[in-house]
Amino acid sequence: MKWQETLARNYSKAGDLAQKLNLTKEENRRLDEILKRYPMSITEYYLSLVDFADPDDPIRKMCIPSISETDMRGELDTSGEFGNTVITGMQHKYKETVLILSTHRCAMYCRHCFRKRLVGFSDKEVGQYFNQMAEYVKAHKEISNVLISGGDAFLNSNERIEELLKLLTAIDHLDCIRFGTRTPVTLPMRITEDEELQDILKRYNRKKQLYVVTQFNHPRELTKEAIKSVCCLRKMGIPVKNQTVLLKGVNSDKEVLSSLLKGLTACGIIPYYIFQCRPVQGVKNIFQVPLKEGYAVVEAAKSLQNGLGKCFKYCMSHETGKIEIVGSLDNGQMLFKYHQAKDEANQGRIFEQSIEEDQCWLGGIG
């Protein structure tokens, strides 16, 4: 079965899961109401990883809506993406990097998604004018890499992926091109069974170094199918890096997070970032971990790794930049550092702030 046919069989309605979840009519109705605001789409493959006997199953939390998603506290755009948009679908926040929103589709709609405002819902922010984007990159010699994201970059057609690669690999001053995709986690056959995609990636990787940045959040996601897709990419000479999101009830335990990090390095995936979950509407009240608690969990998990498993940063993607959460101080404050900054004056700046026990995000920064 082709991956497109597999996607057509996704679970997308409350009724699709009513029997598996033992939903009452009222629960089914409430779930339908949530799906009008935040769509659901789950691949058969990923749903097979859920333990339906466990109501607190971490895989279930990431793919099946919770009634708590009706809590509208939080924001739609937590990182100032609208303000960084230079062309519809292209953001230029950091000097060396532009980001392309290439699609609003994903193989699975993660319940912790920070782009809930558009994923599976709206294509208003998605790029269409790729020639214009390429001209923008050509005109800005400081740009050294392009991140093709979405949605999920590998949910684009092979034709669109090749169109983007043809334009971007021809730009001399680009060092590399990154694909942001969770298909190794949610739909690994998109990579392992699509020989045309493999051929495209092989050919263009010879022209310009490609990277795949994915998101494994729990050790049970590292299945033999997922690892096979990663090995497929690595055999092409494409490094695979991982950005884990710290999620309450999913990986906010040192042993779980440690097991994930060990599993990543064991199959050749480079731990890249652990991200603080963003204060997104319908997300923050379910998944956010307080900063002090998060730091303690991350450090405890890191202490159980070898050197390769320690090479990530614990960060938050703040409106002002990518801020590393460096540590807790004896005076109750926490130490932070700009890993990347929107304002050049902040590059590398270290600062401390007083953090409440239940505080999960930084507000204004002086």
C-alpha positions as CSV (number, residue, x, y, z in Angstrom):
1,M,0.0,0.0,0.0
2,K,1.4,3.4,-1.0
3,W,1.8,5.9,1.8
4,Q,-0.9,8.2,0.4
5,E,-3.4,5.2,0.6
6,T,-2.2,4.6,4.2
7,L,-3.0,8.2,5.1
8,A,-6.4,7.9,3.6
9,R,-7.2,5.3,6.3
10,N,-6.2,7.7,9.1
11,Y,-8.5,7.9,12.2
12,S,-10.0,11.4,12.0
13,K,-13.4,11.3,13.6
14,A,-14.5,10.7,17.2
15,G,-16.6,7.8,16.0
16,D,-13.5,6.1,14.6
17,L,-12.2,5.7,18.2
18,A,-15.5,5.4,20.1
19,Q,-15.2,1.6,20.5
20,K,-11.5,1.6,21.4
21,L,-12.0,4.3,24.0
22,N,-15.4,3.0,25.3
23,L,-16.8,6.5,24.8
24,T,-20.3,7.4,26.0
25,K,-22.6,9.3,23.6
26,E,-21.8,12.5,25.6
27,E,-18.1,11.9,25.5
28,N,-18.3,11.3,21.8
29,R,-20.2,14.6,21.3
30,R,-17.6,16.5,23.4
31,L,-14.8,15.0,21.4
32,D,-16.5,16.0,18.2
33,E,-16.6,19.6,19.4
34,I,-12.9,19.6,20.1
35,L,-12.2,18.2,16.6
36,K,-14.0,21.2,15.1
37,R,-11.3,23.4,16.6
38,Y,-8.3,21.1,16.6
39,P,-8.5,18.3,14.0
40,M,-7.4,14.8,14.7
41,S,-5.6,12.5,12.3
42,I,-3.8,9.3,13.5
43,T,-2.1,6.8,11.3
44,E,-3.0,3.1,11.8
45,Y,0.7,2.5,12.5
46,Y,1.0,5.0,15.3
47,L,-2.4,4.1,16.8
48,S,-1.1,0.5,17.1
49,L,1.5,1.7,19.6
50,V,-1.2,2.9,22.0
51,D,-2.0,0.8,25.1
52,F,-5.8,1.3,25.3
53,A,-5.9,-0.5,28.7
54,D,-3.9,2.4,30.2
55,P,-5.9,5.7,30.3
56,D,-2.6,7.5,31.1
57,D,-0.7,5.9,28.2
58,P,1.9,8.4,27.0
59,I,1.5,7.5,23.3
60,R,-2.2,8.0,23.6
61,K,-1.7,11.5,25.2
62,M,0.3,12.5,22.1
63,C,-2.3,11.5,19.5
64,I,-5.8,11.3,21.0
65,P,-7.5,14.5,22.1
66,S,-8.2,15.2,25.7
67,I,-11.3,17.0,26.9
68,S,-8.9,19.5,28.5
69,E,-8.1,20.9,25.0
70,T,-11.1,23.1,25.5
71,D,-9.1,25.2,27.9
72,M,-8.2,28.3,25.9
73,R,-5.6,29.8,28.2
74,G,-2.4,30.4,26.3
75,E,-1.5,31.8,22.9
76,L,-1.7,30.9,19.2
77,D,1.7,32.2,18.1
78,T,4.1,31.7,21.0
79,S,7.3,32.5,19.2
80,G,6.4,35.6,17.1
81,E,6.2,33.7,13.8
82,F,3.8,36.3,12.3
83,G,6.3,39.1,13.0
84,N,9.2,37.1,11.4
85,T,7.4,36.4,8.1
86,V,9.1,38.0,5.1
87,I,7.1,36.2,2.4
88,T,4.0,34.2,3.0
89,G,5.3,30.9,4.2
90,M,8.9,32.1,4.8
91,Q,10.2,33.3,8.2
92,H,13.6,35.0,8.8
93,K,14.1,35.2,12.6
94,Y,17.7,34.3,12.9
95,K,20.3,35.8,10.6
96,E,21.7,32.6,9.3
97,T,18.4,30.7,8.9
98,V,15.2,30.9,7.0
99,L,12.2,28.7,7.7
100,I,9.7,27.6,5.0
101,L,6.2,26.5,6.0
102,S,5.8,24.2,3.0
103,T,2.5,22.5,4.0
104,H,-0.1,22.5,6.8
105,R,-0.5,18.8,6.7
106,C,1.1,16.1,8.9
107,A,0.8,12.3,8.9
108,M,-0.5,12.7,12.5
109,Y,-1.7,15.8,14.3
110,C,0.2,15.8,17.6
111,R,-1.9,17.1,20.5
112,H,1.1,19.1,21.8
113,C,1.7,20.9,18.4
114,F,2.8,24.5,18.7
115,R,1.3,25.4,15.3
116,K,-2.3,24.2,16.1
117,R,-3.5,27.4,14.5
118,L,-2.7,26.0,11.1
119,V,-1.8,22.3,11.1
120,G,-4.6,20.4,9.5
121,F,-6.7,23.5,9.7
122,S,-5.6,26.4,7.6
123,D,-3.1,26.9,4.6
124,K,-3.1,30.7,4.9
125,E,0.5,30.7,6.2
126,V,1.8,28.1,3.8
127,G,4.3,29.1,1.1
128,Q,3.4,29.0,-2.5
129,Y,5.9,31.3,-4.2
130,F,9.1,29.2,-4.0
131,N,10.9,31.0,-6.8
132,Q,10.4,34.3,-4.9
133,M,11.7,32.5,-1.7
134,A,14.8,31.4,-3.6
135,E,15.4,34.9,-4.8
136,Y,15.2,36.2,-1.2
137,V,17.8,33.7,-0.1
138,K,20.1,34.6,-3.0
139,A,19.8,38.3,-2.0
140,H,20.7,37.6,1.7
141,K,24.2,36.2,1.7
142,E,24.2,35.8,5.5
143,I,21.7,32.9,5.2
144,S,23.6,29.7,5.4
145,N,20.8,27.1,5.7
146,V,17.1,26.7,5.0
147,L,14.7,24.7,7.2
148,I,11.8,23.2,5.3
149,S,9.1,22.6,7.8
150,G,5.3,22.8,8.0
151,G,3.2,20.8,9.0
152,D,5.5,18.0,8.0
153,A,8.0,18.6,5.2
154,F,7.7,15.0,4.1
155,L,3.9,15.3,3.6
156,N,4.7,17.3,0.5
157,S,4.5,15.4,-2.8
158,N,7.8,14.2,-4.2
159,E,7.4,16.7,-7.0
160,R,7.2,19.6,-4.5
161,I,10.2,18.3,-2.5
162,E,12.2,18.1,-5.7
163,E,11.1,21.6,-6.7
164,L,12.3,23.0,-3.5
165,L,15.6,21.1,-3.5
166,K,16.3,22.1,-7.1
167,L,15.9,25.8,-6.3
168,L,17.8,25.7,-3.0
169,T,20.8,23.4,-3.9
170,A,21.6,25.8,-6.7
171,I,22.4,28.6,-4.2
172,D,26.1,28.7,-3.6
173,H,26.2,30.3,-0.2
174,L,23.9,27.7,1.4
175,D,25.8,25.2,3.5
176,C,22.9,22.8,4.1
177,I,19.2,22.2,3.9
178,R,17.1,20.8,6.7
179,F,13.8,18.9,6.6
180,G,11.6,19.1,9.7
181,T,9.6,15.8,9.7
182,R,8.0,13.5,12.2
183,T,7.3,10.8,9.6
184,P,10.1,8.5,11.0
185,V,7.9,8.4,14.1
186,T,4.4,8.5,12.7
187,L,4.6,7.1,9.2
188,P,8.1,5.5,8.6
189,M,6.9,3.8,5.4
190,R,6.9,7.3,3.8
191,I,10.6,6.9,3.8
192,T,11.3,3.2,3.6
193,E,8.7,2.3,0.9
194,D,9.0,5.3,-1.4
195,E,11.9,4.7,-3.8
196,E,11.2,7.8,-5.7
197,L,11.7,9.9,-2.5
198,Q,14.8,8.0,-1.7
199,D,16.2,8.8,-5.2
200,I,15.4,12.5,-4.9
201,L,17.1,12.7,-1.5
202,K,20.2,10.8,-2.7
203,R,20.6,13.0,-5.8
204,Y,20.3,16.3,-4.1
205,N,22.3,15.2,-1.1
206,R,25.2,15.0,-3.5
207,K,24.7,18.6,-4.5
208,K,24.2,20.1,-1.0
209,Q,24.3,18.5,2.5
210,L,20.8,17.5,3.7
211,Y,19.7,16.9,7.3
212,V,16.6,15.5,8.7
213,V,15.4,16.8,12.0
214,T,12.7,14.7,13.6
215,Q,10.9,14.4,17.0
216,F,10.9,11.2,19.1
217,N,9.4,11.9,22.5
218,H,9.1,8.5,24.1
219,P,11.2,5.3,23.9
220,R,8.2,3.3,22.7
221,E,8.3,5.3,19.5
222,L,11.6,3.8,18.6
223,T,10.1,0.8,16.9
224,K,11.9,-1.5,14.4
225,E,9.9,0.3,11.6
226,A,11.0,3.7,12.9
227,I,14.6,2.7,13.2
228,K,14.5,1.2,9.7
229,S,13.5,4.6,8.3
230,V,16.3,6.3,10.2
231,C,18.8,3.8,8.9
232,C,17.5,4.4,5.4
233,L,18.3,8.1,5.6
234,R,21.7,7.5,7.2
235,K,22.7,5.1,4.4
236,M,22.1,8.0,2.0
237,G,24.5,10.1,4.0
238,I,21.8,12.2,5.6
239,P,22.3,12.8,9.3
240,V,19.2,12.5,11.5
241,K,18.9,14.8,14.5
242,N,16.2,14.8,17.1
243,Q,14.2,17.5,18.9
244,T,12.4,16.1,21.9
245,V,9.6,18.2,23.5
246,L,9.4,17.9,27.3
247,L,5.8,16.8,27.9
248,K,4.1,16.2,31.2
249,G,3.0,12.6,31.6
250,V,4.9,11.5,28.5
251,N,8.6,12.0,29.1
252,S,8.7,14.2,32.3
253,D,10.3,11.3,34.2
254,K,14.1,10.9,34.4
255,E,14.1,7.2,33.6
256,V,11.8,7.6,30.6
257,L,13.8,10.5,29.2
258,S,17.0,8.7,29.8
259,S,15.8,5.6,28.0
260,L,14.8,7.7,25.1
261,L,18.1,9.4,24.8
262,K,20.0,6.1,25.0
263,G,17.7,4.7,22.4
264,L,18.4,7.6,20.1
265,T,22.2,7.4,20.3
266,A,22.0,3.6,19.9
267,C,20.4,3.8,16.5
268,G,22.5,6.8,15.2
269,I,20.1,9.6,15.9
270,I,21.8,12.7,17.4
271,P,20.0,14.3,20.3
272,Y,19.8,18.0,19.2
273,Y,17.4,19.8,21.6
274,I,15.0,19.1,24.4
275,F,12.4,21.9,24.1
276,Q,10.3,23.4,26.8
277,C,6.7,22.8,25.7
278,R,5.2,26.1,24.5
279,P,2.2,27.9,26.2
280,V,-0.1,27.2,23.3
281,Q,-3.9,27.3,23.6
282,G,-5.2,23.8,24.2
283,V,-1.7,22.6,25.0
284,K,-0.1,24.4,28.0
285,N,-2.5,23.2,30.6
286,I,-2.1,19.6,29.5
287,F,1.6,19.2,28.7
288,Q,3.7,22.0,30.2
289,V,6.2,21.1,32.9
290,P,7.4,23.9,35.3
291,L,10.8,25.2,34.5
292,K,12.5,24.2,37.7
293,E,11.0,20.7,37.6
294,G,11.9,20.4,33.9
295,Y,15.5,21.4,34.5
296,A,15.8,18.8,37.3
297,V,14.4,16.0,35.1
298,V,16.6,16.9,32.1
299,E,19.7,17.1,34.2
300,A,18.9,13.8,35.9
301,A,18.4,12.1,32.5
302,K,21.5,13.6,31.1
303,S,23.6,12.3,34.0
304,L,22.7,8.8,32.9
305,Q,24.1,9.3,29.4
306,N,27.5,8.8,27.8
307,G,29.1,11.8,26.1
308,L,27.1,11.3,22.9
309,G,23.8,11.5,24.7
310,K,24.8,14.7,26.5
311,C,25.3,16.9,23.4
312,F,21.8,18.5,23.4
313,K,20.6,21.8,24.7
314,Y,17.5,22.3,26.9
315,C,15.9,25.3,25.4
316,M,12.7,27.3,24.8
317,S,11.8,28.9,21.5
318,H,10.9,32.3,22.9
319,E,9.7,35.3,20.9
320,T,13.1,36.9,21.5
321,G,15.1,33.9,20.5
322,K,16.2,30.3,21.4
323,I,17.0,30.5,25.1
324,E,19.0,27.8,26.8
325,I,17.8,26.9,30.3
326,V,21.2,26.7,31.9
327,G,20.4,25.9,35.6
328,S,19.0,26.7,39.0
329,L,20.8,29.0,41.4
330,D,21.0,28.8,45.2
331,N,19.1,32.1,45.5
332,G,15.9,30.6,43.9
333,Q,16.6,32.2,40.5
334,M,17.4,30.4,37.3
335,L,20.1,31.0,34.8
336,F,19.4,31.4,31.1
337,K,21.5,32.0,27.9
338,Y,20.6,33.1,24.4
339,H,21.6,30.2,22.2
340,Q,20.2,32.1,19.3
341,A,18.7,35.6,19.3
342,K,16.5,37.7,17.1
343,D,18.3,40.8,18.2
344,E,22.0,40.6,17.6
345,A,22.7,42.4,20.8
346,N,21.4,39.4,22.7
347,Q,23.6,36.8,21.1
348,G,25.2,34.7,23.8
349,R,23.8,36.9,26.6
350,I,23.5,35.2,30.0
351,F,20.9,36.4,32.4
352,E,19.1,35.3,35.5
353,Q,15.4,35.6,36.5
354,S,13.4,34.8,39.6
355,I,11.2,31.8,38.7
356,E,8.1,30.7,40.6
357,E,7.7,27.0,41.4
358,D,4.8,26.5,38.9
359,Q,6.2,28.9,36.2
360,C,6.5,27.2,32.8
361,W,7.6,30.1,30.5
362,L,9.4,33.4,30.5
363,G,7.5,36.6,30.1
364,G,9.2,39.9,29.2
365,I,13.0,39.8,29.4
366,G,14.9,42.8,30.5
